[in-house]
Amino acid sequence: MTTAESENTPPHGATRADWMLLLGLGVGVWLAPDVGLGPYQAVNPQSVARIVLVVLGIGAAGYYAQRALGQRHGLLVAGFAAGFVSSSATIASMGLRAKADPSTRNAAVAGALASSIATVVFYSIIIAAVDVALVARLALPLGLASLAAVAATAAFARVGSGGEGDAPTGRAFQWLPALLVGGASVVLAIIGAALGEEFGGSSMVLVSGVAGLVDAHATSASVATLHHTGQLDSQSAMLAVVVALSVNTVTKIVMAWLSRDRGYALRLSGGVVAIALAAWLGLGIALA
């Protein structure tokens, strides 16, 4: 690439403004107060800034990994990379690919399940960014869920027929989704704190279950924030995270069946249910 070309704004990837905004956000994380503010003191400015920064960073990492390796490794790498942005959307797109070309069905299932590996990793990173103590307590549930996801992915990748993944399009830094996750975590934290003051910590489990149908990432972030500020006990926080992960499984199954490929949907459903059951097994052992 020539100097003139490099100075032009690329059609995809990241602009200079993106990097400057990211740097500003990083400074904001460093300067933001690590205290509870707002309604019920449930809004932690530093936690919110860190959540947005993590979502941006992981999304960009997935973008560039897919751009560099997606064409070589096909659906598997594409699914894993896209899973950092939206596992449910990845599952839907892989299902459409399987419907269009049934010979790639097992490879598409492997790519879709690889997105669930990314999901569990993403949960862990988001929680750790807010509360390291909580992610340590969740090591067994999230660890077993990860192992189940890897095993299921490997099983279908082994019998898959391959297939080439599409090169990524759009921007590397998805600012709107990142801000929405940060904003949703604030709203859920306030709701959880309000319900917690009224009914006790177990109410956050209900909030997590409802919110997990849409976005378990924001739910996990808000749970971690409440635990970090001492407004949610460890047992309730662990249960809320696993409930969010499990309920989000319903969304993934629905997305799989929307492809109208029965073979793909059945395979994918079995895989994601196994991941959820592994998380519950880990939780049961951890709380025993």
C-alpha positions in Angstrom: 0.0 0.0 0.0 1.4 3.4 -0.9 1.6 6.4 1.4 -1.2 8.2 -0.4 -3.4 5.1 -0.1 -2.7 4.7 3.6 -3.7 8.3 4.3 -7.1 7.8 2.8 -10.0 6.6 4.9 -10.5 2.8 4.3 -13.9 1.6 3.3 -13.8 -1.0 6.1 -11.7 -1.4 9.3 -10.9 1.5 11.6 -10.4 5.2 10.9 -8.0 7.5 12.7 -11.1 9.0 14.6 -11.9 5.5 15.8 -8.5 5.1 17.4 -8.6 8.6 18.9 -12.0 7.9 20.4 -10.7 4.5 21.8 -7.7 6.3 23.3 -10.0 8.9 24.9 -12.2 6.1 26.3 -9.1 4.4 27.8 -8.2 7.7 29.5 -11.8 7.9 30.7 -11.5 4.5 32.3 -8.4 5.6 34.2 -10.0 8.9 35.3 -13.6 7.8 36.0 -14.4 7.4 39.7 -14.8 3.8 41.0 -17.8 4.6 43.1 -21.6 4.0 43.1 -23.6 7.0 41.9 -27.1 7.8 40.7 -30.3 5.9 41.7 -29.6 3.4 44.5 -25.9 4.2 43.9 -26.0 1.5 41.2 -24.2 3.4 38.5 -20.4 2.9 38.6 -18.8 5.3 36.0 -15.6 3.3 35.8 -17.4 0.0 35.4 -19.5 1.4 32.5 -16.5 2.8 30.8 -14.6 -0.4 31.1 -17.6 -2.4 29.8 -17.7 -0.2 26.7 -14.0 -0.5 26.2 -14.0 -4.2 26.5 -16.9 -4.6 24.0 -15.1 -2.4 21.5 -11.8 -4.2 21.9 -13.2 -7.7 21.6 -15.3 -6.8 18.6 -12.3 -5.3 16.8 -10.1 -8.3 17.7 -12.7 -10.6 16.2 -12.9 -8.4 13.1 -9.2 -8.5 12.4 -8.9 -12.2 13.2 -11.6 -13.0 10.7 -10.1 -10.7 8.1 -6.6 -12.3 8.5 -7.6 -16.0 8.8 -11.2 -16.4 7.8 -10.6 -17.3 4.2 -8.1 -20.0 5.2 -10.1 -21.6 8.0 -13.6 -21.0 6.7 -16.7 -21.2 8.8 -15.0 -22.3 12.0 -12.8 -19.2 12.3 -15.6 -16.9 10.9 -18.0 -18.2 13.5 -15.6 -17.9 16.4 -14.7 -14.3 15.4 -18.3 -13.2 14.8 -19.3 -14.7 18.1 -17.6 -11.9 20.0 -20.1 -9.5 18.4 -23.3 -11.6 18.4 -23.5 -15.4 18.8 -27.2 -15.4 18.1 -26.7 -13.5 14.8 -23.9 -15.9 13.9 -26.1 -18.9 14.5 -28.8 -17.4 12.3 -26.4 -16.7 9.5 -24.7 -20.1 9.7 -28.2 -21.7 9.5 -29.0 -19.8 6.3 -25.7 -21.0 4.8 -26.5 -24.6 5.8 -30.0 -24.2 4.2 -28.5 -22.9 1.0 -25.8 -25.6 0.8 -26.7 -28.8 2.9 -23.2 -30.2 2.2 -21.8 -27.6 4.6 -24.3 -28.3 7.4 -21.9 -29.9 9.9 -19.3 -27.2 9.1 -21.9 -24.5 9.7 -22.9 -26.1 13.0 -19.2 -26.1 14.0 -18.9 -22.4 13.1 -22.1 -21.6 15.0 -21.0 -23.5 18.1 -17.6 -21.8 17.9 -19.5 -18.6 18.4 -20.7 -20.0 21.7 -17.1 -20.5 22.8 -16.6 -16.8 22.1 -19.7 -16.0 24.1 -18.5 -17.8 27.2 -15.0 -16.2 26.8 -16.7 -12.8 26.4 -18.8 -13.3 29.5 -15.7 -14.1 31.5 -13.8 -11.1 30.2 -16.7 -8.6 30.8 -17.2 -9.9 34.4 -13.5 -9.9 35.1 -13.2 -6.3 33.8 -15.7 -5.2 36.5 -15.1 -7.8 39.4 -12.2 -10.2 39.4 -13.5 -11.9 42.6 -16.8 -12.8 40.9 -15.2 -14.3 37.8 -13.0 -16.4 40.1 -16.1 -17.8 41.8 -17.6 -18.5 38.4 -14.5 -20.4 37.2 -16.1 -23.8 37.4 -19.5 -23.0 35.7 -17.9 -20.9 32.9 -15.0 -23.4 32.6 -17.2 -26.4 32.2 -19.4 -24.4 29.7 -16.3 -23.6 27.7 -15.2 -27.2 27.7 -18.6 -28.3 26.5 -18.6 -25.7 23.8 -15.1 -26.7 22.6 -16.0 -30.4 22.6 -19.2 -29.8 20.6 -17.5 -27.6 18.1 -14.7 -30.1 17.6 -17.1 -32.9 17.1 -18.9 -31.2 14.3 -15.7 -29.7 12.8 -14.3 -33.2 12.5 -17.1 -34.4 10.4 -17.7 -31.1 8.6 -17.1 -30.7 4.9 -15.3 -27.4 5.2 -16.4 -24.3 3.5 -15.0 -20.8 3.2 -16.0 -18.0 5.5 -16.8 -14.6 4.1 -14.4 -11.8 4.7 -15.7 -9.3 7.3 -17.3 -6.1 6.2 -18.2 -2.9 8.0 -16.2 -1.1 10.8 -13.8 -2.8 13.1 -15.1 -0.7 16.1 -18.8 -1.0 16.5 -19.5 2.0 18.7 -23.3 1.9 18.8 -23.5 -1.8 20.0 -20.8 -1.1 22.6 -22.6 2.0 23.9 -25.9 0.1 23.9 -24.4 -2.7 26.0 -22.9 -0.1 28.4 -26.3 1.7 28.6 -28.2 -1.6 29.1 -25.9 -2.6 31.9 -26.6 0.7 33.6 -30.4 0.3 33.3 -30.3 -3.3 34.4 -28.0 -2.4 37.4 -30.5 0.3 38.5 -33.5 -2.1 38.1 -31.6 -4.8 39.9 -30.6 -2.5 42.8 -34.2 -1.3 43.1 -35.6 -4.8 43.2 -32.8 -5.9 45.5 -33.7 -3.1 48.0 -37.4 -4.1 47.8 -37.2 -7.9 47.6 -33.6 -9.0 48.3 -30.8 -10.2 46.1 -32.7 -13.1 44.5 -34.7 -10.6 42.4 -31.7 -10.0 40.2 -31.9 -13.6 39.1 -35.4 -12.8 37.6 -34.0 -9.7 35.9 -31.2 -11.7 34.4 -33.5 -14.3 33.1 -35.7 -11.8 31.3 -32.8 -9.7 30.0 -30.9 -12.8 28.9 -33.4 -13.4 26.1 -32.0 -10.2 24.4 -28.4 -9.7 25.6 -26.7 -11.7 28.4 -23.5 -9.7 28.0 -25.1 -6.5 29.5 -26.8 -8.7 32.2 -23.5 -10.2 33.3 -21.9 -6.7 33.4 -24.7 -5.3 35.6 -24.5 -8.4 37.9 -20.8 -7.9 38.2 -21.3 -4.2 39.0 -23.8 -5.0 41.8 -21.5 -7.6 43.2 -18.5 -5.3 43.1 -20.4 -2.6 45.0 -21.6 -5.0 47.6 -25.3 -4.8 46.6 -25.6 -8.5 45.5 -24.2 -11.5 47.4 -21.9 -13.9 45.7 -24.4 -16.8 45.5 -27.1 -14.7 43.9 -24.6 -13.1 41.5 -23.4 -16.6 40.4 -26.9 -17.8 39.9 -27.9 -14.7 37.9 -25.0 -15.1 35.5 -25.8 -18.8 34.8 -29.5 -18.0 34.4 -28.7 -15.3 31.9 -26.4 -17.7 30.0 -29.1 -20.4 30.0 -32.0 -18.2 29.0 -29.9 -16.8 26.1 -29.7 -20.4 24.9 -33.4 -20.1 24.1 -32.7 -17.2 21.8 -30.0 -19.2 20.0 -32.3 -22.2 19.5 -35.0 -19.9 18.0 -32.4 -18.4 15.7 -31.3 -21.8 14.6 -34.9 -22.9 13.7 -35.5 -19.7 11.8 -33.1 -21.0 9.2 -35.7 -23.7 8.3 -33.0 -26.3 8.1 -34.2 -29.0 10.5 -30.9 -30.9 10.5 -28.9 -27.8 11.3 -31.4 -26.7 14.0 -31.4 -30.1 15.8 -27.7 -30.3 15.8 -27.2 -26.8 17.0 -29.9 -27.1 19.7 -28.3 -30.1 21.1 -24.9 -28.4 21.3 -26.1 -25.2 23.0 -28.3 -27.1 25.5 -25.2 -29.2 26.4 -23.3 -26.0 27.1 -26.0 -24.6 29.3 -26.2 -27.9 31.2 -22.5 -27.9 31.8 -22.7 -24.4 33.3 -25.4 -25.6 35.7 -23.3 -28.6 36.6 -20.4 -26.3 37.4 -22.7 -24.0 39.4 -24.0 -27.0 41.4 -20.5 -28.2 42.3 -19.3 -24.7 43.1 -22.2 -24.0 45.5 -22.2 -27.5 47.1 
